Amino acid sequence: MMVRPRWRKRGISAQLHEALLKERSEDLAVLLVDVTHPKVQDLYESWGYHKVGEQQPFADSPLYAVMLKDLRA
């Protein structure tokens, strides 16, 4: 999911993210971020995620940062 450029810098992505996770019963949220996009990783860190490692799911796929967020906090 993404926010179109003209709607960015308004907090919409943070609102969408929180709305999606608000009613979840899981303890953790996990996501993968392409390591060549450090600004995206920084954004998720500002939302409470932290990097726990890196993963390359397939031989021809990019390397991803594995990020977790504790949903109980």
DACOR-V493812 format. One record per pair of residues at least 24 apart in sequence whose ideal C-beta (glycine too) atoms are under 10 Angstrom apart, sorted by the first residue. I is the first residue (numbers start at 0). J is the second residue. D is the distance in Angstrom with one decimal. If there is no record, write none. Layout:
I|J|D  I|J|D
This chain:
12|42|7.7  12|46|9.1  13|42|8.8  13|45|8.5  13|46|6.6  16|42|9.5  16|43|8.9  16|46|6.2  16|47|9.9  16|68|9.6  17|46|8.3  20|46|9.3  20|47|9.8  20|68|7.8  20|70|6.2  21|70|9.4  23|70|5.9  24|70|8.6  25|70|6.0  25|71|9.4  26|67|9.9  26|68|10.0  26|69|7.0  26|70|5.9  26|71|5.6  26|72|9.9  27|67|5.5  27|68|6.8  27|69|6.3  27|70|6.2  27|71|8.6  28|66|8.6  28|67|7.1  28|68|4.4  28|69|8.4  28|70|5.8  29|65|6.9  29|66|7.2  29|67|5.6  29|68|8.0  30|63|8.9  30|64|8.9  30|65|8.0  30|66|5.2  30|67|8.3  30|68|8.1  31|56|7.9  31|60|9.7  31|61|9.3  31|62|9.7  31|63|3.9  31|64|7.0  31|65|6.1  31|66|7.4  32|61|9.9  32|63|6.1  32|64|4.7  32|65|8.4  32|66|6.1  33|60|9.4  33|61|5.0  33|62|7.6  33|63|6.0  33|64|7.9  34|61|7.2  34|62|5.0  34|63|6.5  34|64|5.3  35|61|6.9  35|62|8.2  35|63|9.8  36|61|9.5  36|63|9.8  36|64|9.0  37|64|9.0  39|64|9.1  39|66|9.8  40|64|5.6  40|66|7.1  43|67|9.9  43|68|7.8  44|68|9.7  47|72|7.1
